[in-house]
Amino acid sequence: MSPVREHYNPIITKLLREHDRLPHENVAERKSFQRQIMYLMNTIKLDEFEQSFT
């Protein structure tokens, strides 16, 4: 596992748990968690992509 993935995976897991605890009626809050998770996942992918060229 890449260092950046090891760093961000616990954060993503925490956000997923918080997202899952919210009731489905809290659409705005759930979407906020989803955006944060997607941002972190994209950060991981970008870093791994950049590392593949070094």
N, C-alpha and C positions, 0 to 999 in steps of 0.2 A: 504494500500500500504506500502511496506517495506521501511525503511529509505533509503536504498541504491538505490531503484528504484526511490524514490522521488528526490534523489540527481542527478541521471544520466538521467532521462527522459527528462528534459529540454535540456540537452546537445545533446542527441540523436535526439530530435525534431529539434534542430538548424542544426545539420549535415544533416538530411533528407531534410530540406528546401534548404540548399546550394546544395546538390546533385541534387535535382529536378530542380534547376535553370540552371544547366550546360547543354549545348547542348549535344545531344547523341554522337556527334563526339569526344568529350573529354573523350574517353574511359579510359585512364590511371587515370585521375583525378576522374572520377566517381567511378572507382574501389578502389581508395584510400579512398574515403568517405565510401564506402561499407565496407571496412576492418575495419575502425575505428568504425563504427556502430556495426558491428558484435562483435568486441572486447568488446565494452561496454556492449552489451547485454549478452555476455558470462560472463562478470564480475558480472553482476547482478544475473544471474542464479546461478553462483558458490557461491556467498555470501548467497543467499536465501537457497541453498542446505545445506551449512555449518550451517546456523542458524536453520535449521530444526532438527539438532542433538543436539542442546543445550537446 
